[in-house]
Amino acid sequence: TVTLEHGGSWPHGDNYFFIDVTNGKFVDASGADTKVRHRVYGEWFPRASLSSMTGKKWAWGPVKDVYLAGGMNYGSDNFFADLEGMSVDFAVPDPAAFGLSVYSRKDVLNRRTYQLSPFWSAPFKLGFLAMSFDGFVHDVAAPQRARRPAARRAFDARAEICGDDGRAHASRRLGNG
């Protein structure tokens, strides 16, 4: 699997996406060869800050900001999901981040349901190399009358230790490393 991943911000919010391209021999639930040799799967999650858009601070207690949030999931095996909801960032020491998104979710396998998605980023240094421990969990609950009984609840998690080689090279060029 090769993954392209990006997280960035804009004046009124942020966005995150990843695309996985997987090559291999894929089998179905019974173990039979599906004849599929390549799969593509991606997710995109943009957020718009209510504080930035309204000019009023949407923060209290442990909540740092509140967002309108959306999402789109796509798989080359005809999978699609759209998500609409809210998200909060919690007040944790900078530059770390921790938040929770709550979505109304509709996908091709189930009727409308909900998805809870905690996410985090914890930067650290390893010598001169900028690193981070990043991740998310998707907890998807299907309605009682799911079209497929096996699709009643699903968990998807991704935790990564990432290195930013570009920052390390830039730091050394500038004489900071």
C-alpha positions, 0 to 999 in steps of 0.5 A: 500500500502506498499512501498520500496524506495531507493536512493543512489549514486555511484562514477559516478552518482546516482539512485532511485527506489521504489516498491509499493505493493497494496492489495485490491479490484480493479475495472475497469472504470465502477466500475466492480470488476476486481477480481485482489487483488494485484498489484505491481508497480515500477520505477527505475531511474539511472543517470550517471554524465557527470562531473564524466565520462568526468573529465570536469566540466559540471556546469554553472549558476544555473546548478550544474551537468548534467547527462545521465538519464534513467528509467524503470517503471513496473506494474503487470497489464502488464504496462511497460515504458522505458525512456532515456534522460538528467537530471540536478541538480541545485545549491541549498544549501547543503544538499538540492537537486533540479533537472529536468529530461527530457526523451524520453518515450515509454510505452505500452499505447502510441507512443514515447513521452516525460516526464518532471520530477522535483524532490527535497529533503529538509532535516531538523531535528525534535529534534534529528530525521533526516527528509526530505521533498522529492518528484517528479512530472512526467508530461507525454505528449502523442502524438496527436494520442494516442492509448487511448484518455484519455491517452493524458496527465498524471501527477503523483506526490509523496511528502513525509515527511520521517524520518531516525530512523537509523541515530537517533539511530546511533547518540545517540550511538555515543553520538552526539544526 
